[in-house]
Every structure is written in C-alpha cells, then in structure tokens.
C-alpha cells in the first residue's frame, strides 16, 4: 500500500513537470474541453456589428443564404447566426457551437474581430496575408470546444474583403458541408442499417445499397422496390429500379424524366381516382448533371413532384447509374412529402443514403 502511494505521488509529480514544461498551446490542447453543440448547416458569423449591418453583411447573406437546390419553398443553404466578439465574451455558451466563421478587415486597427483574427493567425500569417494575395482564408479546429470548425476569412480593406468573400464562398461551403457530413450520416442512419432490406435490394435489383433501418418495404417486385419511412412530420420515400441499357439516349435529361414519370404513374397514387405522381418542371426547373457515383457514370436530377388531380407535392432527387458491363441502368429516387415542414435537411439525408449505392 505504501509502495502504491509512493508510485502514485512520483507519477503525478512527473506529469506535473511535463505539463509545466509544455508551451501555452500544448497545455491548452491537454485541457479537457466541452463537446460542441449545434445543428447541421448552421454557421456562426463572428464580425463587427458595423460590418454585419453594412454592405459586407449583405454580401455574406447573399452567398451563404443562397437557396438550397431545389425545394418547393425557398430554404437557405446555411442558417446564419451573428455574434460580435464582445457578445461571445459576455456569454460563454455562445462559444460552444460547432461552426464559426470569423470575418474581419485586418486594416482596421479598431476592429475587435480583426484583433482576434490576428491573435489566432499569429504574426507570420498576418505578414503572409499582406504579401500573398492568394492567402485570404484559413481554418482551424476546436478553439473553444471539441468538435468545432473555425474558418477565418480576412482582407486588407473592405473592398478586398468583399472580393475574398465572393472568391472563397464555394471552398468554404464545401468545407462546412464536409464537416457536417458525420452529422448528416448520424441522422440518416439514426438507428442503423436494415440489413434484411439491404439484402432484398441486392437480390431483386442487383446493387449494393445500405437501407436505413427505419425504412420499410412498401412494394417489392423483381426489378422494383419502394421503401418508405413515415413519421408525424414527414413521409420519406426511396424507389429503386433496374432497367436494361439499350442506348445513350437513356442517359439524358429526357431519359431520366421519362423513367421517373413512368414509375410515378404506375406506383404512386392517392385515394382520388386518376391521381398519379409526375415531375413538375413548369413551376420550377429540373436540374440534371453528370457525376461519378462510387466509380460509376451517373446522372443526378433534382426537382419537384406533384400529384395530378390532387394537391400534393414536394422535392425529389434521382440518380441514374450506368453498369455498361452488365448492360443495365439502375434508377434510385428519393422524395419527401412534408407539408409545412422545412425539407432541406431531409433531402441532404436522402442524398447521403444514395451515396452508398454501388453496382455489382
């Protein structure tokens, strides 16, 4: 017992000496910190009040609150919250959120945000920002809590800062979305995978597809499966279909539209006689682009659907994946019906689910 206490004292003393010999930054990294909180697609803008209220604030909102493609009612790409440095210091809980973007004019010596950016960048990087016109932003992690992303966007003078916001928007948007991907995945597979349904998809459709456990099979046929998740606020649906590949015209905007409309007319209806689902590309456009999905050539389509002879509608996302070796096309479609509910996050979850699709 005496030997144990002596060893404990010696070990504690050695650890104390080791911590005291660390640099301030190393000691900070060793400190236990809280876990960051917050929602997907939320960015906390840290900027001086006069910047936020002026033209630069309008520029930030114009880019980062651009509408998410494509929804029946406009929803922003990101939800923005604004705090000044003084407001952050006044309320410590405001430092526990997930994603921060510090925006400051480093030429303004009276700016508290610029001062904070200088302190975090350090002198050598501030000097670099003056000399290198391409160095206009940087990122960090876990400034105040574990699981945080910090983005620093700066310039010398308001004109330069405005230009840097415009230039860096695509890069920053992707960085935030990549950072949020783990949260999106957790929401999409909140209770895990439905391995029985995943096996059914492999057998019937011939693809590897990770079905979330809260989706149930509504229709099952040799080359078609309809999966549904029903909650109080939303009906989320997935259609999977295998089609023989005959010509390149199938891999076109008209081709993917025809496939979806055929399935909508055959399978999706309501209690009203003659009602069926179709793509509504009159009220909002149908966006189609070519992508690579897990190494396979594919089309991605986004648009809105409605029900002929009934008052229902919502957004959808579709993929048409080519398996040229086996002479097949795989159609995967997700759509939601959620009246009065924001749909952006649900569509992001469907998009994430479809990224699990792999041809055999």
C-alpha positions in Angstrom: 0.0 0.0 0.0 2.8 2.4 0.9 4.7 1.5 -2.3 1.4 2.2 -4.3 1.0 5.6 -2.8 4.7 6.4 -3.4 4.5 5.4 -7.0 1.3 7.5 -7.4 3.0 10.6 -6.0 6.1 10.1 -8.2 3.9 9.6 -11.3 1.8 12.7 -10.5 4.9 14.8 -9.9 6.4 13.7 -13.3 3.1 14.5 -15.1 3.0 17.9 -13.4 6.6 18.7 -14.5 5.7 17.6 -18.0 2.7 19.8 -18.2 4.5 22.8 -16.8 7.2 22.3 -19.4 4.7 22.5 -22.3 4.1 25.6 -24.3 0.8 27.5 -23.7 -0.7 26.0 -26.8 0.3 22.5 -25.8 -1.1 23.0 -22.3 -4.4 24.2 -23.9 -4.6 21.1 -26.0 -4.2 18.9 -22.9 -7.0 20.6 -21.1 -10.4 18.8 -21.1 -13.0 20.8 -23.1 -16.7 20.5 -23.6 -18.2 18.9 -26.7 -19.5 21.4 -29.2 -23.3 21.6 -29.8 -25.3 22.8 -32.7 -27.2 21.7 -35.8 -26.3 20.8 -39.3 -25.9 23.7 -41.9 -25.5 26.3 -39.2 -22.7 28.9 -39.3 -22.0 31.4 -36.6 -20.7 34.6 -38.2 -18.3 36.5 -35.9 -17.9 40.0 -37.2 -18.1 43.6 -36.0 -21.7 45.0 -35.9 -21.0 47.7 -38.4 -19.6 45.2 -40.9 -22.6 42.9 -40.4 -25.1 45.8 -40.8 -23.4 47.2 -43.9 -22.7 46.1 -47.5 -20.3 43.4 -46.4 -23.0 41.8 -44.3 -25.3 41.9 -47.3 -22.6 40.1 -49.4 -22.3 37.4 -46.7 -26.0 36.8 -46.6 -26.3 36.8 -50.4 -23.9 34.0 -50.8 -24.3 31.9 -47.7 -28.1 32.2 -47.6 -28.5 31.3 -51.3 -31.4 28.9 -51.8 -30.8 25.2 -51.4 -31.4 23.5 -54.8 -34.2 22.6 -55.2 -37.2 22.9 -52.9 -40.9 23.9 -53.3 -40.4 26.8 -50.9 -37.0 28.6 -50.7 -34.8 27.4 -47.8 -31.2 28.8 -47.3 -28.1 26.8 -48.0 -26.9 27.7 -44.5 -28.6 29.1 -41.4 -26.5 32.1 -40.2 -26.2 33.4 -36.7 -24.2 36.6 -35.9 -22.3 37.5 -32.8 -19.7 40.2 -32.1 -16.6 39.3 -30.2 -18.0 41.2 -27.2 -21.2 39.1 -27.3 -19.1 35.9 -27.4 -17.1 37.0 -24.3 -20.2 38.1 -22.5 -22.0 34.7 -22.8 -19.6 31.7 -22.7 -22.3 29.3 -24.0 -22.0 31.1 -27.4 -18.5 29.6 -27.6 -19.8 26.0 -27.5 -21.4 25.9 -31.0 -20.0 23.8 -33.9 -19.1 26.1 -36.8 -17.7 29.6 -36.7 -16.6 31.9 -39.5 -14.6 34.9 -38.4 -14.7 37.8 -40.9 -12.6 40.9 -40.5 -10.8 43.7 -42.1 -7.2 43.4 -40.9 -6.6 47.0 -42.0 -9.0 48.2 -39.3 -6.9 48.5 -36.1 -10.1 49.4 -34.1 -11.8 46.2 -35.0 -12.2 43.6 -32.2 -12.8 40.9 -34.7 -9.7 41.8 -36.7 -7.7 41.7 -33.4 -9.0 38.2 -32.6 -8.1 37.0 -36.1 -4.6 38.5 -35.8 -4.1 36.7 -32.5 -5.3 33.4 -33.9 -3.4 33.7 -37.2 -0.2 34.9 -35.5 2.2 37.5 -36.8 3.9 35.4 -39.5 0.5 34.6 -41.1 -0.7 38.2 -40.9 2.5 39.2 -42.7 1.8 36.5 -45.3 -1.7 37.8 -45.8 -0.2 41.2 -46.6 2.3 39.9 -49.1 0.4 37.0 -50.7 -2.9 38.0 -52.4 -4.0 34.3 -52.6 -3.9 33.8 -48.8 -7.3 35.1 -47.9 -8.7 32.4 -45.6 -7.7 29.5 -43.3 -9.3 27.1 -41.0 -8.8 25.6 -37.5 -10.4 23.2 -35.1 -11.6 23.0 -31.5 -10.8 26.6 -30.5 -13.3 26.5 -27.5 -14.7 23.0 -27.6 -14.1 19.6 -29.1 -15.7 19.1 -32.5 -15.6 22.7 -33.7 -14.7 24.1 -37.1 -13.3 27.6 -37.3 -12.9 29.5 -40.6 -11.0 32.7 -40.9 -11.9 35.0 -43.8 -9.9 38.2 -44.0 -8.6 41.0 -46.2 -6.9 44.4 -46.0 -9.6 47.0 -46.7 -13.4 46.4 -47.2 -13.1 46.1 -51.0 -10.5 43.3 -50.7 -12.6 41.6 -48.0 -15.7 41.7 -50.1 -13.9 40.2 -53.1 -12.4 37.5 -50.8 -15.9 36.5 -49.6 -17.1 36.1 -53.2 -14.0 34.1 -54.2 -13.9 31.8 -51.2 -17.6 31.0 -50.9 -17.5 27.7 -52.9 -14.5 26.4 -50.9 -15.9 27.4 -47.6 -19.4 26.0 -48.4 -17.8 22.6 -49.3 -15.6 22.7 -46.1 -18.7 23.2 -43.9 -20.7 20.6 -45.7 -17.8 18.1 -45.4 -17.6 18.9 -41.7 -21.3 18.3 -41.3 -21.3 15.0 -43.2 -20.9 13.0 -40.0 -24.0 14.6 -38.5 -25.9 14.0 -41.7 -24.9 10.4 -41.6 -26.0 10.0 -38.0 -29.4 11.4 -38.8 -29.8 9.3 -42.0 -28.9 6.1 -40.1 -30.0 7.1 -36.7 -31.0 3.5 -35.7 -28.6 1.7 -38.1 -29.0 -0.3 -41.2 -31.9 -2.6 -42.2 -29.7 -5.5 -43.3 -32.7 -7.6 -44.4 -33.9 -4.9 -46.7 -30.4 -4.3 -48.0 -30.1 -8.0 -48.9 -33.5 -7.8 -50.6 -32.3 -4.9 -52.7 -29.2 -6.9 -53.7 -31.3 -9.9 -54.7 -34.0 -8.0 -56.6 -32.2 -5.0 -58.1 -28.6 -6.2 -58.2 -27.0 -3.3 -56.4 -25.3 -2.8 -53.0 -27.4 -0.3 -51.2 -27.4 0.5 -47.5 -31.0 0.8 -46.4 -31.7 2.7 -43.1 -33.4 0.6 -40.5 -36.4 3.0 -40.2 -37.4 2.4 -43.9 -39.9 -0.4 -44.6 -40.6 -2.1 -47.9 -43.9 -0.9 -49.3 -43.7 -2.6 -52.7 -41.4 -5.4 -53.8 -41.1 -6.8 -57.3 -38.3 -8.5 -59.3 -36.9 -5.2 -60.6 -38.6 -2.6 -58.4 -38.6 -1.8 -54.7 -40.3 1.1 -52.9 -39.1 1.9 -49.4 -41.0 4.2 -47.0 -40.3 6.0 -43.7 -43.4 7.5 -42.0 -43.2 9.9 -39.1 -45.5 12.6 -37.7 -43.8 15.3 -39.7 -42.6 13.6 -42.9 -43.1 10.8 -45.4 -39.7 9.9 -46.8 -39.6 7.6 -49.8 -37.0 5.7 -51.8 -37.6 4.0 -55.2 -35.1 1.6 -56.7 -35.5 0.1 -60.2 -33.4 -1.9 -62.7 -33.7 -1.1 -66.4 -31.9 -2.7 -69.4 -29.4 -0.4 -71.0 -30.1 -0.1 -74.7 -28.8 3.3 -75.9 -27.1 6.5 -74.8 -30.3 8.5 -75.2 -31.5 6.9 -71.9 -28.7 8.8 -70.1 -30.2 12.2 -70.8 -32.4 14.8 -69.1 -35.4 13.5 -71.1 -34.4 9.8 -70.4 -34.3 10.2 -66.6 -37.5 12.3 -66.7 -39.3 9.6 -68.6 -38.2 6.8 -66.2 -39.4 8.7 -63.2 -42.7 9.7 -64.7 -43.4 6.1 -65.7 -42.7 4.9 -62.2 -44.7 7.7 -60.6 -47.7 6.9 -62.8 -47.5 3.2 -62.2 -46.9 3.1 -58.4 -47.6 6.5 -56.7 -51.2 7.5 -56.3 -53.7 8.7 -53.8 -57.3 7.9 -52.9 -58.6 10.2 -55.7 -59.4 8.3 -58.9 -56.9 9.1 -61.7 -54.3 10.6 -59.4 -50.6 9.9 -60.0 -47.2 11.4 -59.5 -45.3 13.3 -62.1 -42.3 15.7 -62.3 -43.4 19.3 -62.2 -40.8 21.2 -64.3 -43.2 24.0 -65.1 -43.2 25.8 -61.7 -39.5 25.0 -61.1 -36.8 23.7 -63.4 -35.5 20.2 -63.5 -31.7 20.2 -62.8 -29.7 17.4 -64.3 -25.9 16.9 -64.2 -23.4 14.1 -64.8 -21.5 12.7 -61.8 -19.3 9.8 -60.7 -21.1 7.7 -58.1 -18.7 5.3 -56.5 -16.8 4.9 -59.7 -19.8 4.6 -62.0 -21.0 7.1 -64.5 -24.4 8.6 -63.4 -26.9 11.3 -63.9 -28.2 13.3 -60.9 -31.5 15.0 -61.2 -33.2 17.4 -58.7 -36.7 18.9 -59.0 -40.2 18.9 -57.6 -43.0 16.5 -58.0 -46.8 16.9 -57.7 -49.8 14.7 -57.9 -52.1 15.0 -61.0 -55.7 15.6 -59.9 -54.7 16.1 -56.2 -53.0 18.8 -54.1 -49.7 17.2 -53.1 -46.1 17.9 -53.9 -42.6 18.1 -52.7 -38.9 17.8 -53.7 -37.1 14.8 -55.1 -33.5 13.7 -56.1 -32.9 11.0 -58.6 -29.8 9.0 -59.8 -29.5 7.0 -63.0 -26.4 4.8 -62.7 -24.8 3.0 -65.7 -23.5 -0.5 -65.4 -22.3 -0.9 -69.0 -20.5 -4.2 -68.4 -23.8 -5.9 -67.4 -26.0 -3.9 -69.8 -28.0 -2.3 -67.0 -29.2 1.0 -65.7 -30.0 1.5 -62.0 -32.6 4.2 -61.1 -32.6 5.4 -57.5 -35.0 8.1 -56.4 -35.8 9.8 -53.1 -38.8 12.1 -52.5 -40.4 13.6 -49.4 -43.9 14.8 -48.5 -43.9 17.1 -45.5 -46.4 20.0 -45.7 -45.4 23.0 -43.6 -42.0 21.4 -42.6 -38.6 22.5 -43.9 -37.2 19.9 -46.1 -33.6 20.8 -46.7 -32.1 18.5 -44.1 -34.3 15.5 -45.1 -33.1 15.9 -48.7 -29.5 16.0 -47.6 -30.1 12.8 -45.7 -31.5 11.1 -48.8 -28.5 12.3 -50.9 -26.2 10.8 -48.3 -28.1 7.5 -48.4 -27.8 7.3 -52.2 -24.1 7.8 -51.9 -23.9 4.2 -50.5 -25.2 2.8 -53.9 -22.6 0.6 -55.7 -23.2 -1.5 -58.8 -22.4 -5.2 -58.5 
